[in-house]
Amino acid sequence: MSIPVVRVSGGPRERGQQYGEQAKERVLRSIEAYERVFAHYATWDWQQVTAEAMRYADAIAAFDPDQLEEMEGIAIGSGVSLADVLSINVRTEIMFAAKARVLGASIPRIPECSSFAMVADDGGTYLGQNWDWLPHAFDTVVRLEVQPDSGPSYVTVVEAGLLCKFGMNSEGIGLVCNALVSSYDVGTPGIPFHVMLRALISCTSLTQAYETVQRGVRSSSANYLMADSSGLAINFECEAGDLTRVSLIEPDERGVILHTNHFVAPTQGFDVGRWSFPDSPLRLQRLRRAVRLAPDLSSPDWFAAVASDHAGHPYGLCCHPDEAYPAAEQHATIVSVVMRLEEAQMTLWEGLPCSCEPVELDYSSTWARESSALGG
């Protein structure tokens, strides 16, 4: 797999339209794929999906009106409706619809992400994850490089039409994430998961990021793991709801934070993710083992090795599709990443990490030129 690159700049609508035009084919594939996915997970047709998605528009506009304008631009550029684009941006909220979140109901089996942050003894700061998702994402993912007319530039790897997933920005901030589900996830419209990700990647400090996750009411539980080039790292473990449902996890004595798809801090609700992500505790166990056995934590090489780990196959850190399940419930590691934040460098494995060569990316010169052009 070779991930297409989409480069955009300007104001929110302008950026969105450029994004939609450049990634039109993949945006349409995303919409077509999620029409099938939502029918399987939520038993809704597309008309029901778009009606549900539009219920989130007011909350998004109140939280960050630029994001809604950006989605309008994507819709214009790709020739679809705002409701179509909004539907894929709230795909987490729709897939975990209220009836699927009631305790005792059928819980979708969804393997997801394994992430880490590491502050090395020499001050180097590293951040990374394996992103496990539905195999259709092999044909929809893009590398989105953004130069806004205000705020930091950033790069994110994301399904076409969505605003953000994991990535880093020109202020030295890095972001990875994990889906979580608690008993508070009942489908109440609020700030969606991917909208929060887009807000966090635009932050200029981890303090601002902490303020951001506390602002407003979040629709979904999620884990946001962030670090910066100054040697700071912090994990925001969030249940759906307001600022009273945010827990902090700091680096351990070796400067490491590890996370998968279940809550580590005490929860106010019930951790439904232990049902919907049954492999999560085992993936976390393998990450902890890799850190314990690593001879050198001054570089992220230990993660590059463990990203291909097949313990528990096919549900290991390197996740392979399990043909015992319906096509809509098969999963794979789509992309893996390691970011070196001081150098503004990123290593990507575009596909199963056990069978692809890494791609090395360096944004230091690009972002330095942008800063110079802006008088920074």
C-alpha positions as CSV (number, residue, x, y, z in Angstrom):
1,M,0.0,0.0,0.0
2,S,1.2,3.5,-0.8
3,I,-0.8,6.2,0.9
4,P,-1.7,9.2,-1.3
5,V,-0.6,12.6,0.0
6,V,-3.1,15.5,0.2
7,R,-1.7,19.0,0.7
8,V,-4.0,21.8,1.6
9,S,-3.7,25.4,2.9
10,G,-5.8,28.5,3.6
11,G,-9.0,29.0,5.6
12,P,-11.3,26.2,6.7
13,R,-13.6,26.1,3.8
14,E,-10.8,26.5,1.3
15,R,-8.8,23.7,2.9
16,G,-11.8,21.5,3.0
17,Q,-12.6,22.0,-0.7
18,Q,-8.9,21.3,-1.7
19,Y,-9.1,18.2,0.5
20,G,-12.3,17.0,-1.1
21,E,-11.1,17.7,-4.7
22,Q,-7.8,15.9,-4.2
23,A,-9.2,12.9,-2.3
24,K,-12.6,12.7,-4.1
25,E,-12.3,9.1,-5.1
26,R,-11.3,8.0,-1.6
27,V,-13.9,10.1,0.1
28,L,-16.5,8.4,-2.1
29,R,-15.0,5.0,-1.1
30,S,-15.2,6.0,2.6
31,I,-18.9,6.8,2.3
32,E,-19.7,3.6,0.3
33,A,-17.8,1.5,2.9
34,Y,-19.5,3.1,5.9
35,E,-22.9,2.6,4.3
36,R,-22.2,-1.1,4.5
37,V,-20.5,-0.9,8.0
38,F,-23.4,1.1,9.5
39,A,-25.9,-1.3,8.1
40,H,-24.1,-4.1,9.9
41,Y,-23.3,-2.5,13.2
42,A,-26.3,-0.1,13.7
43,T,-28.8,-1.8,11.3
44,W,-29.5,1.7,9.8
45,D,-29.8,2.6,6.2
46,W,-27.9,5.7,4.9
47,Q,-30.9,8.0,5.3
48,Q,-31.1,7.1,9.0
49,V,-27.3,7.5,9.3
50,T,-27.3,11.0,7.8
51,A,-30.2,12.1,9.9
52,E,-28.4,10.9,13.1
53,A,-25.2,12.5,12.0
54,M,-26.8,15.9,11.5
55,R,-27.8,15.9,15.2
56,Y,-24.2,16.5,16.0
57,A,-23.9,19.6,13.8
58,D,-24.9,22.1,16.5
59,A,-22.5,20.7,19.1
60,I,-19.6,20.8,16.6
61,A,-20.4,24.4,15.6
62,A,-20.5,25.4,19.3
63,F,-17.2,23.7,20.0
64,D,-15.3,24.7,16.8
65,P,-17.3,26.3,14.0
66,D,-14.2,26.1,11.7
67,Q,-14.5,22.3,11.7
68,L,-18.0,22.4,10.4
69,E,-17.0,24.8,7.7
70,E,-14.1,22.5,6.8
71,M,-16.5,19.6,6.4
72,E,-18.7,21.8,4.2
73,G,-15.7,22.4,2.1
74,I,-14.9,18.7,1.8
75,A,-18.5,18.1,0.7
76,I,-18.2,20.8,-2.0
77,G,-14.9,19.5,-3.2
78,S,-15.9,15.8,-3.4
79,G,-19.4,16.5,-4.7
80,V,-21.4,15.0,-1.8
81,S,-23.6,16.5,0.9
82,L,-22.5,17.9,4.3
83,A,-24.6,15.1,5.9
84,D,-22.5,12.5,4.0
85,V,-19.2,14.0,5.3
86,L,-20.6,14.5,8.8
87,S,-21.7,10.9,8.8
88,I,-18.2,9.5,8.4
89,N,-16.8,12.0,10.8
90,V,-19.1,10.7,13.5
91,R,-18.6,7.1,12.5
92,T,-17.4,6.2,16.0
93,E,-20.6,7.5,17.6
94,I,-22.8,5.8,15.0
95,M,-21.1,2.4,15.2
96,F,-21.5,2.4,19.0
97,A,-25.1,3.5,18.8
98,A,-27.0,3.6,22.1
99,K,-28.7,0.2,21.7
100,A,-25.3,-1.4,21.2
101,R,-23.9,0.2,24.3
102,V,-26.6,-1.0,26.8
103,L,-25.1,-3.5,29.2
104,G,-26.1,-7.0,28.2
105,A,-26.7,-6.1,24.6
106,S,-24.7,-7.5,21.7
107,I,-21.3,-5.6,21.7
108,P,-19.5,-5.3,18.3
109,R,-16.1,-6.9,18.2
110,I,-13.7,-4.1,17.2
111,P,-10.0,-4.5,17.7
112,E,-8.3,-1.1,17.7
113,C,-5.1,0.7,18.5
114,S,-2.0,0.1,20.6
115,S,0.0,3.3,21.5
116,F,3.0,4.6,23.4
117,A,4.8,7.7,24.5
118,M,8.4,7.7,25.7
119,V,10.5,10.5,27.2
120,A,14.1,9.2,26.9
121,D,16.8,10.0,29.4
122,D,18.6,12.1,26.8
123,G,15.4,14.3,26.5
124,G,14.2,12.7,23.2
125,T,10.5,12.4,23.0
126,Y,8.8,9.7,20.9
127,L,5.2,8.8,20.2
128,G,3.6,6.0,18.2
129,Q,0.9,3.6,17.6
130,N,-0.4,0.7,15.6
131,W,-3.8,1.6,14.1
132,D,-6.0,-1.4,13.6
133,W,-9.3,-1.0,11.7
134,L,-11.6,-2.3,9.0
135,P,-9.6,-3.5,5.9
136,H,-11.5,-1.1,3.6
137,A,-9.4,1.6,5.1
138,F,-6.4,0.3,3.1
139,D,-8.2,1.9,0.1
140,T,-9.4,5.1,1.8
141,V,-6.5,6.3,4.0
142,V,-4.6,9.5,3.1
143,R,-1.7,11.4,4.5
144,L,-3.1,14.9,5.0
145,E,-0.6,17.8,5.2
146,V,-2.2,21.0,6.3
147,Q,-1.0,24.6,6.4
148,P,-3.8,26.7,7.9
149,D,-4.0,30.4,7.6
150,S,-3.8,30.5,11.4
151,G,-2.4,28.0,13.9
152,P,0.3,25.4,13.5
153,S,0.8,23.3,10.4
154,Y,0.2,19.6,10.9
155,V,0.3,16.2,9.3
156,T,-2.2,13.5,10.0
157,V,-2.9,10.0,8.6
158,V,-6.6,9.6,8.3
159,E,-9.5,8.0,6.4
160,A,-10.4,10.2,3.5
161,G,-13.1,12.7,4.4
162,L,-12.3,12.6,8.1
163,L,-10.6,15.6,9.7
164,C,-7.9,13.9,11.8
165,K,-6.5,10.7,13.3
166,F,-2.9,10.6,14.6
167,G,-0.2,13.0,13.7
168,M,2.1,15.9,14.7
169,N,2.3,19.6,14.2
170,S,4.8,22.3,13.6
171,E,4.8,23.4,17.3
172,G,6.3,20.0,18.3
173,I,3.1,18.5,19.5
174,G,2.3,14.8,18.7
175,L,-1.0,13.0,19.1
176,V,-2.0,9.3,19.1
177,C,-5.3,7.8,20.3
178,N,-7.3,4.7,21.4
179,A,-11.0,4.1,21.2
180,L,-12.7,3.4,24.6
181,V,-16.2,2.6,25.5
182,S,-17.9,3.1,28.9
183,S,-21.5,2.8,30.0
184,Y,-21.8,6.6,29.5
185,D,-21.5,6.1,25.8
186,V,-25.2,6.2,25.0
187,G,-25.3,8.1,21.7
188,T,-26.0,11.5,23.1
189,P,-24.9,14.2,20.6
190,G,-21.9,16.2,21.7
191,I,-18.3,16.6,20.6
192,P,-17.4,13.6,18.4
193,F,-14.1,11.7,18.8
194,H,-12.6,12.8,15.5
195,V,-13.6,16.4,16.0
196,M,-11.7,16.4,19.4
197,L,-8.7,14.9,17.6
198,R,-8.8,17.7,15.1
199,A,-8.9,20.2,17.9
200,L,-6.0,18.6,19.8
201,I,-3.6,18.5,16.8
202,S,-4.0,22.2,16.5
203,C,-2.9,22.9,20.1
204,T,0.4,24.7,20.7
205,S,1.0,23.2,24.2
206,L,0.0,20.2,26.3
207,T,-1.6,22.6,28.7
208,Q,-3.9,23.9,26.0
209,A,-4.6,20.3,25.0
210,Y,-5.7,19.6,28.6
211,E,-8.0,22.6,28.5
212,T,-9.4,21.4,25.2
213,V,-10.4,17.9,26.4
214,Q,-12.2,19.5,29.3
215,R,-14.2,22.0,27.1
216,G,-17.7,21.0,26.3
217,V,-19.3,17.6,26.5
218,R,-17.7,14.7,24.6
219,S,-20.0,12.2,22.8
220,S,-17.6,9.3,23.1
221,S,-15.1,7.9,25.5
222,A,-11.6,7.9,24.1
223,N,-7.9,8.0,25.0
224,Y,-5.7,10.8,23.8
225,L,-2.0,10.3,24.3
226,M,0.1,13.4,23.6
227,A,3.7,14.5,23.9
228,D,5.8,17.5,22.8
229,S,9.4,18.2,21.7
230,S,10.3,19.7,25.1
231,G,10.2,16.4,26.8
232,L,6.6,16.3,28.1
233,A,4.1,13.5,27.7
234,I,0.6,13.1,29.1
235,N,-2.4,10.8,28.6
236,F,-6.0,11.9,28.8
237,E,-8.3,9.0,29.5
238,C,-11.8,10.3,28.9
239,E,-15.2,8.8,29.5
240,A,-18.1,10.3,27.5
241,G,-19.2,13.5,29.3
242,D,-17.7,16.7,30.7
243,L,-14.5,17.6,32.5
244,T,-15.3,15.5,35.6
245,R,-14.7,12.4,33.5
246,V,-11.1,13.0,32.4
247,S,-8.3,11.1,34.1
248,L,-4.6,11.8,33.7
249,I,-1.9,9.2,33.3
250,E,1.7,10.4,33.5
251,P,4.9,8.6,32.4
252,D,6.2,5.9,34.6
253,E,9.7,5.8,36.2
254,R,11.2,4.9,32.8
255,G,9.4,7.8,31.1
256,V,6.9,5.6,29.3
257,I,3.1,5.6,28.8
258,L,1.4,2.6,27.2
259,H,-2.2,2.3,26.2
260,T,-4.6,0.0,24.3
261,N,-8.4,0.0,24.3
262,H,-9.5,-0.4,27.9
263,F,-9.5,2.0,30.8
264,V,-6.4,1.9,33.1
265,A,-7.5,4.7,35.5
266,P,-10.6,4.1,37.7
267,T,-13.8,4.8,35.8
268,Q,-17.1,6.3,37.0
269,G,-19.0,4.1,34.6
270,F,-18.6,0.5,33.5
271,D,-15.7,-0.3,31.1
272,V,-17.7,-1.8,28.2
273,G,-14.4,-1.8,26.2
274,R,-13.4,-5.0,28.0
275,W,-16.2,-6.7,26.0
276,S,-15.9,-4.8,22.7
277,F,-12.0,-4.9,22.7
278,P,-11.3,-8.4,24.3
279,D,-7.8,-8.4,22.9
280,S,-6.9,-5.1,24.6
281,P,-5.5,-6.4,27.9
282,L,-3.3,-8.9,26.0
283,R,-1.9,-6.3,23.7
284,L,-1.1,-4.1,26.7
285,Q,0.7,-7.0,28.3
286,R,2.9,-7.4,25.2
287,L,3.7,-3.7,25.1
288,R,4.7,-3.9,28.8
289,R,6.9,-6.9,28.2
290,A,8.6,-5.2,25.3
291,V,9.5,-2.2,27.4
292,R,10.7,-4.5,30.3
293,L,13.0,-6.4,28.0
294,A,14.2,-3.5,25.9
295,P,18.0,-3.1,26.3
296,D,17.8,0.6,25.3
297,L,14.8,3.0,25.7
298,S,16.7,6.0,24.4
299,S,15.3,5.3,20.9
300,P,11.9,3.9,19.7
301,D,13.5,0.9,18.1
302,W,11.8,-1.4,20.6
303,F,8.4,-0.3,19.3
304,A,9.4,-0.8,15.7
305,A,10.2,-4.4,16.6
306,V,7.1,-5.1,18.7
307,A,4.8,-3.5,16.1
308,S,5.1,-6.8,14.2
309,D,4.4,-9.0,17.3
310,H,2.0,-11.9,16.5
311,A,1.4,-13.2,20.0
312,G,-2.3,-14.0,20.1
313,H,-2.5,-14.2,16.3
314,P,-4.5,-13.0,14.5
315,Y,-5.3,-10.5,17.3
316,G,-1.8,-9.5,18.1
317,L,-0.2,-6.0,18.0
318,C,0.1,-6.8,14.3
319,C,-3.5,-7.5,13.6
320,H,-4.6,-9.8,10.7
321,P,-8.1,-10.4,9.4
322,D,-9.9,-13.3,11.0
323,E,-12.0,-15.1,8.4
324,A,-14.0,-16.8,11.1
325,Y,-15.9,-13.5,11.4
326,P,-18.1,-11.7,8.9
327,A,-16.3,-9.4,6.5
328,A,-17.7,-6.3,8.4
329,E,-16.0,-7.6,11.6
330,Q,-12.6,-8.5,10.2
331,H,-9.8,-6.1,11.1
332,A,-6.2,-5.4,10.2
333,T,-3.3,-3.1,11.2
334,I,-3.8,-0.4,8.6
335,V,-0.9,1.9,9.5
336,S,1.8,2.1,12.2
337,V,3.8,5.2,13.1
338,V,6.7,6.4,15.3
339,M,7.2,10.1,15.6
340,R,10.4,11.8,16.8
341,L,9.1,15.1,17.9
342,E,12.3,17.1,18.3
343,E,13.3,16.3,14.7
344,A,9.7,16.7,13.3
345,Q,10.3,13.2,11.8
346,M,7.8,10.4,11.3
347,T,8.3,6.7,10.3
348,L,5.2,5.0,8.7
349,W,4.5,1.4,8.0
350,E,1.8,1.6,5.4
351,G,0.1,-1.7,5.8
352,L,0.8,-4.8,8.0
353,P,4.1,-3.9,9.8
354,C,5.3,-7.5,9.5
355,S,5.3,-7.3,5.7
356,C,6.1,-3.8,4.6
357,E,9.1,-1.5,4.7
358,P,9.0,1.7,6.7
359,V,8.6,5.1,5.0
360,E,10.7,7.9,6.5
361,L,9.3,11.4,6.5
362,D,10.9,14.7,7.6
363,Y,8.9,17.9,8.1
364,S,11.6,19.9,9.8
365,S,12.7,21.9,6.7
366,T,9.1,22.4,5.5
367,W,7.9,23.8,8.8
368,A,11.0,25.9,9.3
369,R,10.4,27.5,5.9
370,E,6.8,28.1,6.7
371,S,7.7,29.7,10.0
372,S,10.3,31.9,8.3
373,A,7.8,33.0,5.7
374,L,5.4,34.0,8.5
375,G,8.1,35.9,10.3
376,G,8.4,33.3,13.1
